[in-house]
Amino acid sequence: MKILKAFLLSFALCSTAGVSAQKVFASAKYTQMCSYYGEAVTGDIHAYKPEASAESAVKNIMSVIGLKANFELRAANVPNAAAVILKGKRYILYNPKFMANINSVTGSDWAAISILAHEIGHHLNGHTLDNVGSRPQTELDADEFSGFVLGRLGATLADAQAVMGTIASIKGSHSHPPKSDRLIAIAAGWNRAGGTAIAAQPVVQTQPEKPKPVVIAEKPKEVTQPKQVLVERNLTREERIQQSAHI
């Protein structure tokens, strides 16, 4: 979070940097770029080295996806931000003044980070290799990548969608999809990163079960054998003779 705050401060500082530090980077007439909103760039593009804190923020983005940056970051006079290839080299261009303002407009400190992540997604997905520029599908791919990165960095879904939900075009254009589709793409990336739901599922309260009565088994009663009752009777004459023989 310290890197994020320093990064946001650097945007404000870069917006007041001396023009003497800028140099002609390219001519917009001959440069195709994947820009965040698709505005036309006219005239020469001037670029200069970004603040160290801005570069640290890019490293922070790259760290959550486990890759090294295959591009260079430059502050420039582009309308917002763009991914571009010039003379076989990849660049991320951003307008410091725009970045400083977008956080204020959206009310989210994650806004500028999401834009940088979007442009980085263009390079990592190979969208800038064909030198065609922005197209609806490639923009959705970059939106999903942005949502994934912000989810990994710990942003909420509302933070990840802050820029798109505030100033994206509702209808879209030939190069950029409508707002609703872009919000869905960002949410898909954020969920894929393991983001948690904003609203927790309600806990269903259940009544505790009543304890079942404990049945104590009675000790079985002893079964007594009936006593034999000897009944005396008169012996016969033969029995008396036999009895006398044994005496």
C-alpha positions in Angstrom: 0.0 0.0 0.0 3.0 2.4 0.6 4.0 1.8 -3.0 0.5 2.6 -4.2 0.4 5.9 -2.3 3.8 6.9 -3.5 2.8 6.0 -7.0 -0.3 8.2 -6.9 1.7 11.1 -5.5 4.2 10.7 -8.3 1.4 11.2 -10.9 0.7 14.7 -9.4 4.4 15.5 -9.4 5.0 14.3 -13.0 2.1 16.4 -14.2 4.1 19.5 -13.2 7.5 18.3 -14.6 9.4 20.6 -16.9 8.6 20.3 -20.6 12.3 20.5 -21.2 12.6 16.9 -20.0 10.3 15.7 -22.8 11.4 14.6 -26.2 9.6 13.6 -29.4 8.9 9.9 -28.9 6.9 9.2 -32.1 4.5 10.6 -34.5 0.9 9.7 -33.8 0.2 9.6 -37.5 2.4 6.5 -37.9 1.9 4.8 -34.6 -0.9 2.2 -33.8 -1.6 1.8 -30.2 -4.1 0.1 -27.8 -5.4 3.0 -25.9 -7.7 2.8 -22.8 -10.6 4.8 -24.2 -9.8 4.9 -27.9 -9.3 8.6 -28.3 -7.4 9.8 -31.3 -3.8 11.0 -30.8 -2.7 13.8 -33.0 0.7 15.4 -33.5 3.9 14.3 -32.1 4.1 12.1 -28.9 6.4 13.4 -26.3 7.7 11.1 -23.6 10.0 11.2 -20.6 11.2 8.9 -17.9 8.7 8.2 -15.1 9.3 8.6 -11.4 10.9 5.7 -9.6 7.7 5.1 -7.6 5.7 4.7 -10.8 8.2 2.0 -11.9 7.9 0.3 -8.5 4.1 0.2 -9.0 4.6 -1.6 -12.3 6.9 -4.1 -10.6 4.3 -4.7 -8.0 1.7 -5.5 -10.7 4.2 -7.9 -12.4 5.1 -9.6 -9.1 1.5 -11.0 -8.7 1.6 -12.7 -12.1 5.2 -14.0 -11.7 6.6 -12.4 -14.9 9.2 -9.9 -15.8 8.2 -6.7 -17.6 8.8 -7.0 -21.4 8.1 -3.3 -21.9 9.3 0.1 -20.7 7.2 2.6 -18.9 7.1 6.2 -20.1 5.1 9.3 -19.1 3.7 11.0 -22.2 1.2 13.5 -23.6 -1.3 10.7 -24.6 -4.9 11.3 -23.6 -4.9 8.6 -20.9 -2.8 5.5 -21.3 -1.7 3.2 -24.2 0.3 0.2 -25.1 2.4 0.7 -28.2 5.3 -0.9 -30.1 7.9 1.4 -31.6 10.8 0.2 -33.6 10.3 -3.3 -32.3 10.3 -2.2 -28.6 7.2 -2.3 -26.3 6.1 0.7 -24.3 3.4 1.6 -21.8 2.6 5.3 -22.1 0.5 7.2 -19.5 -0.6 10.7 -18.9 0.4 11.8 -15.4 -2.3 14.5 -15.1 -5.0 12.1 -16.3 -3.9 9.5 -13.8 -3.9 12.0 -10.9 -7.4 13.1 -11.8 -9.0 9.7 -12.4 -8.5 8.7 -8.7 -10.3 11.9 -7.7 -13.2 11.3 -10.1 -13.7 7.7 -9.2 -13.1 8.1 -5.5 -10.8 5.0 -5.6 -7.0 4.9 -5.2 -7.0 1.7 -7.3 -8.2 3.5 -10.5 -4.8 4.4 -11.9 -3.4 0.9 -11.0 -6.3 -0.8 -12.9 -5.5 1.3 -16.0 -1.8 0.4 -16.0 -2.7 -3.3 -15.5 -5.1 -3.0 -18.5 -2.3 -1.7 -20.8 0.2 -4.2 -19.5 -2.4 -6.9 -20.4 -2.3 -5.8 -24.0 1.4 -6.4 -24.2 1.4 -9.7 -22.4 -1.5 -11.0 -24.5 0.3 -10.0 -27.8 -2.4 -7.5 -28.8 0.2 -5.0 -30.0 2.1 -7.3 -32.3 -0.3 -7.0 -35.3 0.0 -3.2 -35.3 -3.8 -2.9 -35.7 -4.7 -1.0 -32.5 -7.7 -1.5 -30.3 -10.5 -4.0 -31.0 -13.5 -4.9 -28.9 -12.2 -8.5 -28.1 -8.7 -7.4 -27.3 -10.0 -4.7 -25.0 -12.2 -7.3 -23.1 -9.1 -9.5 -22.7 -7.2 -6.6 -21.2 -10.1 -5.8 -19.0 -10.2 -9.3 -17.6 -6.4 -9.2 -17.0 -6.8 -5.9 -15.1 -9.5 -7.5 -12.9 -7.3 -10.5 -12.3 -4.3 -8.3 -11.2 -6.4 -6.2 -8.9 -7.9 -9.3 -7.3 -4.4 -10.6 -6.7 -3.3 -7.3 -5.2 -6.2 -7.3 -2.7 -8.6 -4.8 -4.3 -12.3 -5.2 -4.0 -14.5 -5.8 -7.0 -15.8 -2.3 -6.7 -12.2 -0.9 -6.8 -11.4 -3.1 -9.8 -14.4 -1.7 -11.7 -14.2 1.9 -10.5 -12.8 3.4 -13.7 -15.0 1.5 -16.1 -18.1 2.0 -14.1 -17.6 5.7 -13.9 -16.5 7.0 -17.3 -16.6 4.1 -19.8 -18.9 4.5 -22.8 -22.3 2.9 -22.4 -22.7 2.0 -26.0 -19.1 1.4 -26.9 -17.5 2.0 -30.3 -16.0 0.1 -33.3 -12.8 -0.3 -31.2 -14.1 -0.5 -27.6 -16.9 -2.7 -26.2 -19.8 -1.2 -24.2 -19.5 -0.6 -20.5 -21.6 -3.6 -19.4 -19.4 -6.1 -21.3 -16.3 -4.5 -19.9 -17.6 -4.7 -16.3 -18.4 -8.4 -16.8 -14.9 -9.0 -18.1 -13.3 -7.3 -15.1 -15.4 -9.3 -12.7 -14.4 -12.5 -14.5 -10.7 -11.8 -14.0 -11.3 -10.7 -10.4 -13.1 -13.9 -9.6 -10.5 -16.0 -11.3 -7.9 -14.4 -9.0 -9.8 -15.7 -6.0 -11.6 -12.5 -5.1 -14.2 -12.8 -2.4 -17.8 -11.8 -2.7 -18.7 -8.3 -1.5 -21.8 -9.5 0.3 -21.4 -12.5 2.6 -24.0 -15.2 2.3 -26.5 -15.1 5.1 -26.1 -17.6 7.9 -29.2 -19.7 8.3 -30.1 -20.1 12.0 -31.4 -23.5 12.9 -33.2 -24.6 16.1 -31.1 -26.9 18.2 -32.4 -30.4 18.4 -34.0 -31.4 21.7 -31.9 -33.9 23.6 -33.4 -37.4 23.4 -34.3 -38.9 26.8 -31.8 -41.4 28.1 -33.4 -44.8 28.7 -31.8 -46.8 31.4 -32.3 -50.5 30.9 -33.7 -52.3 33.9 -31.8 -55.2 35.4 -33.5 -58.4 34.4 -35.3 -60.2 37.2 -33.9 -63.6 38.3 -36.0 -66.5 37.3 -36.3 -68.9 40.2 -37.0 -72.5 39.7 -40.0 -73.8 41.6 -39.1 -75.9 44.6 -39.8 -79.5 44.4 -42.4 -80.6 46.9 -42.0 -84.1 48.2 -45.2 -85.8 48.7 -45.1 -88.7 51.1 -47.1 -91.7 50.1 -47.6 -95.2 51.4 -45.1 -97.8 50.0 -46.4 -100.9 48.5 -45.4 -104.4 49.9 -42.9 -104.9 47.1 -41.3 -101.5 47.7 -41.0 -102.2 51.5 -39.2 -105.5 50.7 -36.8 -103.8 48.3 -36.1 -101.1 50.8 -35.4 -103.7 53.6 -32.9 -105.5 51.3 -30.7 -102.4 51.0 -30.6 -101.7 54.8 
